[in-house]
Amino acid sequence: NMDDVAELADRVLVVDKGSLIMNGDVHSVFSRAEELRAIGLGVPSASAMLLRLKEKGLDVRTDIFTAKEAAAEIAAAYKRRWQ
């Protein structure tokens, strides 16, 4: 579960077909969402939601991986949008 990984891990290693392809902190690994998806892995649900909102035109950061941080970012984005 990528949500658990984002909340609990300090370091993430990603192995594909027996080869280590990513090794880094949570931020550096989950920032590579497209590469993770290409090998059949996902990203935390908060990150996936922010990526979709960005695609729809909302000015949000996409380097956030927890629900609590995502909620704050979405609130801030709407506040900026309506000021």
C-alpha positions in Angstrom: 0.0 0.0 0.0 1.7 3.2 -1.2 -0.2 5.3 1.3 1.4 3.3 4.1 4.8 3.6 2.5 4.4 7.4 2.2 3.5 7.6 5.9 5.9 5.1 7.4 9.0 4.8 5.3 12.1 6.9 5.4 13.7 5.2 2.4 12.1 3.3 -0.6 13.7 0.8 -2.9 11.9 -0.2 -6.1 12.8 -3.4 -7.8 11.6 -4.3 -11.3 12.4 -7.7 -12.9 15.2 -8.3 -10.4 16.9 -5.0 -10.9 17.0 -2.1 -8.4 15.7 0.9 -10.4 15.0 3.4 -7.6 16.5 4.0 -4.2 15.8 7.1 -2.3 13.7 8.9 0.2 9.9 8.9 -0.1 9.9 12.3 -1.9 12.5 11.4 -4.5 10.9 8.1 -5.3 7.2 9.2 -5.4 8.1 12.3 -7.4 8.8 9.9 -10.3 5.1 8.9 -10.7 5.2 8.3 -14.4 8.1 5.9 -14.1 6.4 4.1 -11.2 3.2 3.7 -13.2 5.1 2.4 -16.2 6.3 -0.6 -14.2 2.9 -1.2 -12.7 3.2 0.5 -9.4 1.1 3.3 -8.0 1.7 6.4 -6.0 0.0 7.4 -2.7 -3.7 8.2 -3.2 -3.1 11.8 -2.1 -0.5 12.2 -4.8 -2.7 10.7 -7.4 -5.5 13.0 -6.5 -3.3 16.1 -6.7 -1.9 15.0 -10.0 -5.5 14.8 -11.4 -6.4 18.2 -9.9 -3.3 19.7 -11.6 -4.3 18.1 -14.9 -7.8 19.7 -14.5 -6.2 23.2 -14.0 -6.0 23.6 -10.2 -2.7 25.2 -9.2 -1.6 22.6 -6.7 1.8 21.2 -5.7 2.2 17.5 -6.7 5.1 16.7 -4.4 2.8 15.9 -1.5 2.1 12.3 -0.4 -0.1 12.3 2.7 -3.8 13.0 3.0 -3.3 15.6 5.7 -0.8 17.6 3.6 -3.0 17.2 0.5 -6.0 18.6 2.2 -4.0 21.6 3.3 -2.7 22.1 -0.2 -6.1 21.9 -1.8 -7.5 24.4 0.7 -4.6 26.8 0.0 -5.0 26.4 -3.8 -8.7 27.3 -3.6 -7.9 30.2 -1.3 -5.3 31.5 -3.9 -7.8 30.9 -6.7 -10.5 33.1 -5.2 -8.4 35.9 -3.9 
